Amino acid sequence: MVTETTPNSFKNQPDERGHFGQFGGRYVAETLMPLILDLEREYRAAQSDPAFAAQFDDLLANYVGRPSPLYYAEGLTEALRMDAPTGKGAQIWFKRDELNHTGAHKINNCVGQILLAMRMGKTRIIAETGAGQHGVATATVCARFGLPCTIFMGATDVSRQQPNVFRMKLLGAEVVPVTSGAATLKDAMNEALRHWVAHVHDTFYIIGTAAGPHPYPELVRDFQSVIGKEARAQMLSRINRLPDLLVAAIGGGSNAIGLFHPFLDDKDVDMLGIEAAGHGLDKQHAASLAGGKPGILHGNKTYLLQDDDGQIAEAHSISAGLDYPGIGPEHSWLKESGRVRYDSVTDKEALDAFQLLCRTEGIIPALEPSHAIAAVAREAVKMDKDKIILANLCGRGDKDIFTVAEALGTKI
């Protein structure tokens, strides 16, 4: 797990103070600073500890079910080619992280972080969650290792993600509805941070995305990079070449950075991160890079949705996991460096893509990767048939069937 540095590599970030260019850092309450510094020291020790790497790898293989499959989506590819100009219509491949235990990529990071928590002697775990997948993954690893678990979740998300709320409770977690603000992911993270300040001595906070104070963006990225490492090796093994384009949805950005990071120095591999455009970029949305500006939230400097006075604006997405007014600092740096391109997809486009994948591949995706699928469809018809798009299918859609049914006017 040791991070290697190469001259002029995009993988060299962050610096020793946790900055990705101007972004990142650690802006936390004085009470939390000793714990954050302890976490960084423990993570550095874990990175060079073969026993830690062996336990992490064993759990990913035998508990999570990795490596996740690399899948050629022949049905979707052919369906899109029917509407493409002659000679166009790229091959579409999926990294199927929705087949992990708990149904999303979130478990990769939770396994790594709970091992760190136990190394630090912490006896209880807290987490925030939006769509509920990180909450379920946190509750899962807490059940596996016998630690009590409290999950903070916006009341709006509690209502629209009932299957995951029930799963968390079945796994033994306490779910705390948060009613402040828009009662979504931002507010859940606010409440989790407040709780952490008051319980620093025995509590470990498993942050679910590649954001927060340093070293969280780095360690979440590193734990999630198993996605891209596997995908890179699988592509070379299967077809002896790398993809031309990587696509992933972005809320905070952990599944995207997990896919992108191992490919950052592959100059012929383009990358596209997809934010949630909600009702439209001129209306309500959650596209921080498209509609925001740099600011500080949840312990790091990054692009944020904010008003002229610097107050954080409310985000909107049909997807609870993308409904966040910020983004991980590494994505902000990758945007400004030009290495990764970022675009957005509306609620309606995501719903259409959700249904398209169901019909063409027999796969019911979560609403989060449905945003990526919509962008894949948009890009594929512009690319030659011999080009390859690899998208991260980061979650399955069980949790979203009630939201989708309501949006489509169907009663379950």
Secondary structure, DSSP 8 states (H G I E B T S, - for coil): ------TT-GGG-S-TTSEETTEE-----TTTHHHHHHHHHHHHHHHT-HHHHHHHHHHIIIII--S--EEE-HHHHHHHHTTS-TTB--EEEEE-GGGSTTSBTHHHHHHHHHHHHHHTT--EEEEEESSSHHHHHHHHHHHHHT--EEEEEEHHHHHHTHHHHHHHHHTT-EEEEE-STTSSHHHHHHHHHHHHHHTTTTEEE---SS-SSTTHHHHHHHHHTHHHHHHHHHHHHHHSS--SEEEEE-SS-HHHHHHHGGGTT-TT-EEEEEEEEET-TTSS---HHHH-EEEEETTEEEEE-B-TTS-B-----SSTTT--SB--HHHHHHHHHTSSEEEEEEHHHHHHHHHHHHHHHS--B-HHHHHHHHHHHHHHTTSBTT-EEEEE--BBGGGGHHHHHHHTT---
